[in-house]
Amino acid sequence: MAKTNFSYEKRQRELEKKKKAEEKARKKQDAKNSPGGEEGSAPEGDEAEEAAPRASDPV
């Protein structure tokens, strides 16, 4: 039976970890640079407008 190439598998795991770490660092940097964040945060003013009735809307 052929031996498994553990060093190849280990290298692939290391590359995957490095790729994930770089992606995480990139996302963190993007979130830091964007003004409102990236997690779907809406500006606070929009929520207040939706809750209050508008003058042009019929009651």
C-alpha positions in Angstrom: 0.0 0.0 0.0 1.3 3.5 -0.8 2.2 5.9 2.0 0.2 9.1 2.4 2.2 12.2 1.7 1.6 14.0 5.1 3.9 16.9 4.2 1.8 17.7 1.2 -1.4 17.6 3.3 0.2 19.7 6.0 1.3 22.3 3.4 -2.3 22.5 2.0 -3.7 23.0 5.5 -1.1 25.7 6.2 -2.0 27.5 2.9 -5.7 27.3 3.7 -5.1 28.8 7.2 -3.0 31.6 5.7 -5.7 32.3 3.1 -8.4 32.5 5.7 -6.2 34.8 7.9 -5.6 37.1 5.0 -9.3 37.2 4.1 -10.2 37.9 7.7 -7.6 40.7 7.9 -8.9 42.2 4.6 -12.5 42.2 5.9 -11.4 43.7 9.1 -9.5 46.5 7.2 -12.5 47.1 4.9 -14.9 47.4 7.9 -12.5 49.8 9.6 -12.2 52.0 6.4 -15.9 52.1 5.7 -17.8 54.7 7.6 -20.9 52.7 8.7 -19.3 49.3 8.9 -20.2 46.3 6.7 -22.7 44.4 8.7 -25.8 45.9 7.3 -25.9 48.8 9.7 -28.4 51.4 8.5 -28.0 55.1 9.4 -30.0 55.9 12.5 -31.9 58.7 10.8 -33.7 56.2 8.4 -35.2 54.3 11.3 -36.6 57.4 12.9 -38.2 58.5 9.7 -40.0 55.2 9.1 -41.5 55.2 12.6 -42.9 58.7 12.4 -45.8 59.4 10.0 -45.0 61.8 7.2 -47.0 65.0 6.5 -47.7 64.0 2.9 -49.1 60.5 3.9 -52.9 60.4 4.4 -53.9 59.4 7.9 
